[in-house]
């Protein structure tokens, strides 16, 4: 299947899900000193509790295995959140399936679902970093087959019937069931996609919702991927499924304050990654251009809500998740962002989509 040009806006209802994502970036205190990762993990739990209280629909926590991010086991953190929250869905963004064991993943999320009945879900992907592959004794040469076979097994394990499965990455399973069994039916699984047509079609082939990671450039340029996904579903005889987007951003009372607060932390994050990957340092002009025309959803509640609503319409989204932590920004800034997102951005987005 090939990508066809052009966005074709697909209207979504005003009850589109609006969530938050975090990687648990190691933050700084008011004096600019790094906070211990253990405290960052406790802060992320507090952020999730606040998100639940202010009406956010979904709270996703990412997985990384490096010193600029505190969270390497997001499902453990989500289990701590479960008894402190009431209605918010608890998920990952993403579970790095390439370096994990699908059997253990399924059992862990069934356990989380027992602690947060009907609220557990996962987004699986290969992740934006590869540190976990050698860390867990795997070979980067097997990167593609690790993900494809593990996704195949994870999907099979959702069945209530015993699973027999064979592949190249592990010994076969014969009539196996994982335990505990999910109490409320299959655990929802989304597939995180960074922009590969093959990944888009694979999500459709398995009949799994797709989450597009839009971290640079205009969200509109991802419309062909949403179209490809919907066309693949139709050609495979599968029903229409949700499409979501994950994008970075930050909310403050005014546009100027949001940009000024975020920029130094965003730059610190991107410059470190850029030094590893051969990118040049981020300039203020590049940052401003990405806010104005690209994938940074930064500004006042009105500004951010308007941009989210436009993205939902353009891509026909069922979910939008704001990645609200972008570099070593202090916990207090993140709490205020979450409060504004829940109390002001979400109602504005719903009103815009309903109008």
N, C-alpha and C positions, 0 to 999 in steps of 0.2 A: 504494500500500500504506500502511496506517496502523499506528501502534504500538498493540499491545494491552497491557493492564495486567498487572501481576503478575510476580514472578520465578518461573520454573520451574527449579529447580536441575537442572543437567546434570552428572553425575559425570564427572570426567576421570581418566585413569590417573595413578598416582604418578610416572610419568616425564614429567609436564608440564615444558615448557622454562621455565627460570628465568634471566632475563637482567638486565642492567644498562644504563641509559641515562645519557648525559651530554650537556649542551650546551656543555661546556667553559667553564663560568662563570669569569670572571676572578676569581681568588682573592686572598687576602691572606696575607702571611707571618706569622711568630709575633709580630711587632711591630705587626700590623694595617695594614701598608703594602701597596698593590696590587702584585701580581706582574705582570711584563711579559707580555703575551699570548704571546710566543714561548716563554717558560718554561712557561706554562699548557699550551700544545700539547704540549711535551715531557712535562709531568706527566701529561696524559691518556694518552699512549702508555704511560707507566709504570703507570698505573692499569689499562689494558687487559692488559698483560703479567701483572700480579698476578691479575686476574680469570681469565685462562686457567689460571694455576697453582693457583688454589684451587677450580676446578671449576665456575665459572659457565658457563652454556650459550651465552649470546649477549652481545655487547658492541656497543651501538649508540651512534653519535655524531651529534648534531644539527647543523643548519646554520643559522647566523644571520649577519647583516651589520650588527652594531652593537657598540659598544665595551664592553658588559658581558659579551659572550661572545667567546671567542678563536677559535672554529672557524667558518670560512666555507666551507671545502672539505673536508668530512669524509672523502670517498673518498681524498684524498691522505694524510690521517692514518692511515686504515685500511690503506693500502698500506705505510706504515711499520711498522704493527703486524704485518702478515702474516708476515714471516720471523721475528719474535720470539715468535710463538705457535704452538701445535700443534693444538689441537682446537676452540677457541672459534669460534663463528660471528661474522662481522664484518659489521655492517650500519649503516644510518643511521636516524635517528629525529628528523626526517625529511629526505629529499631534497626541497627545495622545487621541485617540478616546474614550477610555474607560471612561474618565471623562468629555467628551464634549457632546454636543447635535448635532447629525448629521444634523438636519435641519439648525441650525445656522452655522455649518461648511460649508454646501453646499452654503448657502447664502453669507458667508464671502468670499469664494473662487470665486464665481461668480462675486462678487464686485471687488476682486483683478484682475480677468481676464478682467474686464472692464477698469481697470487702466493700465494693461499691456496686451494688446490684444493678445490672443493666447499664452501667456507665463506663465500663472499660472498653477500650479499643486500641488499635495499634496502627501506625503507619510504618511500613517496612520499606527499606531501600538499601542501596549500597553505601550511602553516606557521602559527604563531601571530602572526607579524609580517609586514609587507608591504614592508619596506625594500628588499628585493632587486628588486622589480618596477620602480620608477623607476631604481634603480641600474643595471640592465641595459637601460635604454632602452625599457621596456615601459609600457603605459598601464593604470593601475589600473581604468579603466572596462572593460577586457577581462578582469578577474580571473577570472571564472567560465569563460569560453570558453577562456582560456589553459590552465587546468587540465584541463578536460574533453577538449579536443582533443589535448593533449600526452599525457594518459594513454592515449587511444585509439591514438596512434602508438606509444608505448612498448610497449604490449601487442602490437601488430602486429609490432614488431621482434624479438620473442622467437622468431618462427617461423624454422625453418631454410630456408624457401623465400623467394625474393626478394619484397620487399614493394612493392606499389604503393598509395599513400595520397594522399588530397587533403583539404584543409580550408581554413580561413580564416586561419590563423596563420602559414603559411609556404608557399613554392612546393611543388607536389606532388612526390612521389617516384615513380619508375618503376622497377620491378624492382630495388630497392635491397637490399643486404645490408650490415650493419655488420661491422667487423673490429676485433679478432679475434673469431672465433666462440667462444662459451663451450665449454669442454672437457667440462663435466659436465652438459650439458643446459641448459634455460632458467634464467636467473638468477631465484631466488625474489623476487617482488615482493609486499609487503604494502601495503595502503592505510590511511593514518592517518586516523581519523575522530574529530571532536571532539564529535559529538552531533547531527548533522544527519541526519534520515531519508533525505534524498535521497542523501547520501554513502554511507549504509549500503547502499541498494539498488544504487547504482552499483558498489560493490565486488562485490556479488553478481553483477551483470550481467556483469562481466568475469571472474568466476570467480577472484577474488583473495582471499587471506586478509585479514581485517580486524583492525586494531589500534586499540582505543579509547583515546583520551587522557582519562583520568579525573583531573582536577587539582583538583577541588573537589566537595564533597558526598559523600553515601554512595555507594560503588560499587554498591550494590543498585539504585539508581535507574536504572542503565544496563542492567539486565536486559532491558527491553523492546527495546532496540536490538539486543542479541544475539539475541533471539527474532525480531525483524524480519529480521535478516540470514539466519538459518536458514530462515525461512519463504520469503524471497525466493529463496534457493538452490533450495529444493524446488520452488517454482512455476516456476522457470526450467529445471528438469530438470537441475540441476547437483549434483555430489556434495557431501557435507558437507565444509566447509573449516575451518581453524583460526581461532579468535578469540583475540586477545591483548589485554592491557591494559598501558598505560604509566601509572604513578602515581609521584608524588614520595614520598621517604622517606629515612630515615637510621637506621643501626644503631650502637649503642654498647653497652658491657657492661650497663648498666642503663637502665631507662626514664627515670629522672630525668636521667642524664647525656646521653642522646640528645636529650631535649627542650631541655635547657639549652644544649648545644653548637649545635644547629641553629637555635634561635629567632632570635637576632640576625641571622644571615645570611639566613634565610628572610624575615624582616621587611625587610631591606635590599633584597632582590630584588623582593618584592611591592610595597613602597612606591614603588620607582622606576617599575615598570610601572603601578601604580595612579595615580601622578601624571600619567602620559601618557594614561591611559584614563578618568580621572575617578572612580576608586575612593578611598575613604578609607584612611588608614593602618591597617595590621594591628595588632590588639591582642593581648596575650598570651592573653586569654580566647578570642578567635577562633581563635588558633593551637591552644590546648588542645582546643577543641571539634572542630576538624578532625582532630586526632590521635585523639580518643576515638571520633568518630562519622563522620568524613569520609574524604577521600582521602589523608591523610597517613599513611604507613606508617612510623611513628617509634617506636623503643623498643629494648628488649633483643632478642636473637635470638628468644627464646621469644614475646614479644609480636608482633613483626613476622611471624614464621612463622605464628602463629595467624591473624592478620588476612589474610595472603596466602592461606592454605589456604581460609578461609571465602569469600574473593572468587573463587577458582578454582572452588569448588563452586557458588556462587550464579550465576555467569555461564557456567559450563561452559567454562572457558578451556583452551586448549592451551598458552598462554604467558603469563607475567607478567614484566614488566620494571620494575625499581625505578629511578626517576630519582634517583640517589644524590647528585648535585650540585645544590644549591638555593641559589644566592647565593654570596657570596665566601668560602666556608668554606676553611680551609687544607688544602693537599695532604695533610698528615699525617693529618688527621681523615678524609679521604676514603679513604685507603689502609686505615686501620683498619676503616672501614665495609665496604669491599670484602672484606677478609679475613674479617670476621665473617659477612657475607652468604654467602660461599662455603663456609666451614668449619662454620658453625652454623645459619644460617637455612635454606639449601637442604636439608640432611639432615632438619631438623625438618619442613619442608613436605612432603617426600616421605613421611615416616613418618606424618604426620597424614592425608594423602590415601590412604595404603594401609591405614589402620586402619579 
